[in-house]
Amino acid sequence: MTNDGRIFREAWIAGVTKHYPGEPKPGYVTPWDEAPDWERQCAAAVYGQVRGFVQVSAGSTARLSREQKGRFVALCWIAQIHKHIESPKPGYVADWDDLPAWQQETDADIFERIERSV
């Protein structure tokens, strides 16, 4: 489980580094070992949800659009935020259409990274 979350976090950091306009906030690129426990738990859970989705779809997730892949990651993440944070900031639980483009692209990258690992 730890490795699953680490793969998710590394994909997040790579996506932020690639897509974020300008210098990302330090919290966006905090290494796995320094991330809060709740965030590591969320990362591992969402990795598992994406992996399970890819597996039960018998690899047909390759036919999904990048937007569909990113939406799946975003929705799974929102559910985890609600599980771990009683009153999350609105930005933590923003719907797909309200996410900045860099975050949408990063979420799609995360899905594709997990998809490759399955």
Secondary structure as GFF3:
##gff-version 3
##sequence-region A 1 118
A	DSSP	alpha_helix	2	19	.	.	.	ID=ss1
A	DSSP	three_ten_helix	26	29	.	.	.	ID=ss2
A	DSSP	three_ten_helix	32	34	.	.	.	ID=ss3
A	DSSP	alpha_helix	37	56	.	.	.	ID=ss4
A	DSSP	three_ten_helix	60	63	.	.	.	ID=ss5
A	DSSP	alpha_helix	66	84	.	.	.	ID=ss6
A	DSSP	three_ten_helix	90	93	.	.	.	ID=ss7
A	DSSP	three_ten_helix	96	98	.	.	.	ID=ss8
A	DSSP	alpha_helix	101	117	.	.	.	ID=ss9
###
